[in-house]
Amino acid sequence: MFDTAKLKHEWAKKHIANLQSAFNTFVQTSRHTIRASSDPDTDNVALQLSFDEPIPPAVPLMIGDIVHNFRSALDHATWELIGLDGGTQNRRLSFPARGTKQDFNSACDGIETPRADTKSFFRGFEAYEQGSGRIIFGLHCLSNVDKHRILTPLLGATRIPGVKVINPDGMVIAEYADCSFTMGEGGRTHFSVGRGCRIELDDETNPTIEAFFGDVEVFRELPIFPMLAEFISAH
């Protein structure tokens, strides 16, 4: 039962392993720099990670394949379940995911099956933006994005071994080890160090680099690999 859905799911997992390998190879073999820029009118500093070469096309294409296969697995399972119900299998049939609770429940109720408990089963997933199945709704959004544009990830430094904060007089006023950061808008990390101050990174800085979803609904600026792991468990 649900053999094709399981095949889609396993194929997506295989792509995740390939994606991780391709990403690691790119990060380890490509030259990169981290630039720190200060805003003279605020106390903020921005870190920007850049590589000398673009991300290989295979990386975003694999992300799209993973998203498509996870989303398709849900549709395959839905198709088979409705068939077992004696319901209607047509081109409109898909696993329901909508932006609001009202629209989601309407989509569940609109599934053409004679069994009310099947509709209740789907409603239990709460696959809408504010529901407990928000990650499934997010998967649905990613799949829609991939239909129109490549899901090219942002790359950012999430951990830097050593950072010095230097005041306007050139004095080191603070030193930090193992600094952790989250992704900001446009691939930049912003943090506060005091007005007029700047930061200096260790010469031997070897940052931890992660891939992030960009400006994509639900997963905006979130790391890709932990989210893909959640897709596995969400199925």
C-alpha positions as CSV (number, residue, x, y, z in Angstrom):
1,M,0.0,0.0,0.0
2,F,1.2,3.5,-0.9
3,D,4.2,2.1,-2.7
4,T,4.6,5.0,-5.2
5,A,4.4,7.5,-2.3
6,K,7.1,5.6,-0.5
7,L,9.3,5.5,-3.6
8,K,8.9,9.3,-4.0
9,H,9.8,9.8,-0.3
10,E,12.9,7.6,-0.5
11,W,14.0,9.3,-3.8
12,A,13.8,12.6,-2.0
13,K,16.0,11.3,0.9
14,K,18.6,10.1,-1.7
15,H,18.7,13.6,-3.2
16,I,19.3,15.1,0.2
17,A,22.4,13.0,0.7
18,N,23.6,14.0,-2.8
19,L,22.8,17.7,-2.0
20,Q,24.7,17.6,1.2
21,S,27.7,16.1,-0.6
22,A,27.6,18.7,-3.4
23,F,27.2,21.6,-0.9
24,N,30.1,20.4,1.2
25,T,32.4,20.0,-1.8
26,F,31.6,23.5,-3.0
27,V,32.2,25.1,0.4
28,Q,35.5,23.2,1.0
29,T,37.0,23.8,-2.4
30,S,35.8,27.4,-3.3
31,R,37.5,30.5,-2.1
32,H,35.4,32.8,0.0
33,T,35.7,36.0,2.0
34,I,33.7,37.5,4.9
35,R,33.4,41.3,4.8
36,A,32.3,43.4,7.8
37,S,30.8,46.7,7.2
38,S,29.7,49.3,9.7
39,D,26.8,51.7,9.5
40,P,28.2,55.1,10.7
41,D,24.7,56.3,11.8
42,T,23.8,53.2,13.9
43,D,25.6,50.7,16.2
44,N,25.1,47.9,13.7
45,V,27.7,45.8,11.8
46,A,26.8,43.6,8.9
47,L,28.8,40.4,7.9
48,Q,28.6,39.4,4.2
49,L,29.9,36.1,3.0
50,S,30.8,35.9,-0.7
51,F,32.4,33.2,-2.9
52,D,34.7,33.7,-5.9
53,E,32.4,31.5,-8.0
54,P,28.6,30.9,-8.1
55,I,26.9,28.0,-6.5
56,P,26.9,25.0,-8.9
57,P,23.6,24.8,-10.8
58,A,23.2,21.2,-9.5
59,V,22.7,22.5,-6.0
60,P,19.4,24.5,-6.6
61,L,18.2,21.9,-9.0
62,M,18.6,19.1,-6.4
63,I,16.7,21.3,-3.9
64,G,13.9,21.6,-6.4
65,D,13.9,17.8,-7.0
66,I,13.7,17.2,-3.2
67,V,10.8,19.5,-2.7
68,H,9.0,18.1,-5.7
69,N,9.4,14.5,-4.6
70,F,8.3,15.2,-1.0
71,R,5.2,17.1,-2.3
72,S,4.5,14.5,-4.9
73,A,4.6,11.7,-2.3
74,L,1.8,13.4,-0.4
75,D,-0.3,13.6,-3.6
76,H,0.4,10.0,-4.5
77,A,-0.7,8.9,-1.0
78,T,-3.9,11.0,-1.3
79,W,-4.7,9.6,-4.8
80,E,-4.4,6.0,-3.5
81,L,-6.4,6.7,-0.3
82,I,-9.3,8.3,-2.2
83,G,-9.2,5.3,-4.6
84,L,-9.5,2.9,-1.7
85,D,-12.5,5.0,-0.4
86,G,-14.2,4.7,-3.8
87,G,-13.9,8.4,-4.2
88,T,-13.1,10.4,-7.4
89,Q,-9.6,10.4,-8.7
90,N,-9.2,13.3,-11.1
91,R,-6.7,16.0,-12.1
92,R,-7.9,18.3,-9.3
93,L,-7.1,15.8,-6.5
94,S,-4.1,16.6,-4.4
95,F,-3.1,16.7,-0.7
96,P,-4.8,19.8,0.7
97,A,-2.6,22.7,1.8
98,R,-3.8,26.3,2.0
99,G,-2.9,29.6,3.5
100,T,-5.7,29.9,6.0
101,K,-7.6,27.5,8.2
102,Q,-10.9,28.3,6.5
103,D,-9.5,27.7,3.0
104,F,-7.8,24.5,4.2
105,N,-10.9,23.1,5.8
106,S,-12.9,23.9,2.6
107,A,-10.3,22.1,0.5
108,C,-10.6,19.0,2.8
109,D,-14.4,19.1,2.6
110,G,-14.2,19.4,-1.2
111,I,-12.4,16.1,-1.6
112,E,-14.7,13.9,-3.6
113,T,-15.0,10.9,-1.3
114,P,-18.0,9.2,0.3
115,R,-16.3,8.9,3.6
116,A,-16.6,11.8,6.0
117,D,-13.9,10.3,8.3
118,T,-11.4,10.6,5.4
119,K,-12.1,14.3,5.2
120,S,-11.7,14.6,9.0
121,F,-8.4,12.7,8.6
122,F,-7.0,15.3,6.2
123,R,-8.3,18.2,8.4
124,G,-6.2,16.8,11.2
125,F,-3.0,17.7,9.3
126,E,-3.8,21.4,9.7
127,A,-1.6,22.1,6.6
128,Y,-2.1,25.9,6.6
129,E,0.2,28.8,7.6
130,Q,-0.8,29.0,11.3
131,G,-1.7,25.3,11.7
132,S,0.3,22.6,13.4
133,G,1.1,21.3,9.8
134,R,2.7,24.6,8.9
135,I,5.8,22.8,7.5
136,I,3.6,20.9,5.1
137,F,2.1,24.2,3.9
138,G,5.6,25.5,3.6
139,L,6.6,22.5,1.4
140,H,3.6,23.3,-0.7
141,C,4.8,26.9,-1.1
142,L,8.3,25.8,-2.0
143,S,6.9,23.5,-4.6
144,N,4.9,26.3,-6.2
145,V,7.9,28.6,-6.2
146,D,10.0,25.9,-7.9
147,K,7.5,25.7,-10.8
148,H,8.4,29.3,-11.8
149,R,12.0,29.9,-10.6
150,I,15.1,28.1,-9.4
151,L,15.3,27.7,-5.6
152,T,18.8,29.1,-5.4
153,P,20.0,29.1,-1.7
154,L,21.7,31.9,0.2
155,L,25.0,31.0,1.9
156,G,25.9,32.5,5.3
157,A,28.4,32.2,8.1
158,T,26.6,30.8,11.1
159,R,29.7,30.5,13.4
160,I,33.0,32.4,13.5
161,P,35.8,31.3,15.8
162,G,37.0,34.7,16.9
163,V,35.7,38.3,16.7
164,K,37.2,41.5,18.1
165,V,35.2,44.7,18.7
166,I,37.3,47.8,18.2
167,N,36.2,51.3,19.2
168,P,36.8,54.5,17.2
169,D,40.1,55.1,18.9
170,G,41.4,51.7,17.6
171,M,41.3,50.0,21.0
172,V,40.0,46.4,21.4
173,I,37.1,46.7,23.8
174,A,35.8,43.1,23.5
175,E,36.8,39.7,22.2
176,Y,34.4,36.8,21.5
177,A,35.0,33.2,20.7
178,D,32.7,30.8,18.8
179,C,30.3,33.5,17.8
180,S,27.0,32.2,16.4
181,F,24.8,34.1,13.9
182,T,21.5,33.7,12.2
183,M,20.8,34.6,8.6
184,G,19.6,38.1,7.9
185,E,18.0,39.7,4.9
186,G,19.9,39.3,1.7
187,G,22.4,36.9,3.2
188,R,23.7,39.4,5.7
189,T,24.1,39.0,9.4
190,H,23.5,42.1,11.5
191,F,24.5,42.7,15.1
192,S,25.1,45.5,17.5
193,V,28.6,46.5,18.7
194,G,28.3,50.1,19.8
195,R,28.1,53.3,17.7
196,G,31.3,54.0,15.7
197,C,32.8,50.6,16.5
198,R,34.0,48.1,14.0
199,I,34.8,44.4,14.2
200,E,37.9,42.5,13.2
201,L,38.0,38.8,12.4
202,D,40.8,36.4,13.1
203,D,43.2,36.1,10.2
204,E,42.7,32.3,10.3
205,T,38.9,32.6,10.4
206,N,37.3,29.3,9.3
207,P,33.6,29.9,9.6
208,T,30.8,27.4,9.7
209,I,28.8,27.9,6.5
210,E,25.2,26.9,5.9
211,A,22.7,27.2,3.1
212,F,19.5,29.1,3.7
213,F,16.2,29.5,2.0
214,G,15.9,33.0,0.7
215,D,12.8,35.1,0.6
216,V,10.4,32.2,0.4
217,E,7.1,32.1,2.3
218,V,7.2,30.2,5.6
219,F,10.9,29.3,5.4
220,R,12.3,32.9,4.9
221,E,16.0,33.0,6.0
222,L,15.8,29.5,7.5
223,P,18.6,26.9,7.1
224,I,17.9,24.3,4.4
225,F,19.3,21.1,5.8
226,P,17.4,21.1,9.1
227,M,14.2,21.9,7.3
228,L,14.7,19.1,4.8
229,A,15.2,16.8,7.8
230,E,11.8,18.0,9.1
231,F,10.2,17.2,5.8
232,I,11.3,13.6,6.3
233,S,9.7,13.4,9.7
234,A,6.6,15.3,8.5
235,H,5.8,12.5,6.1
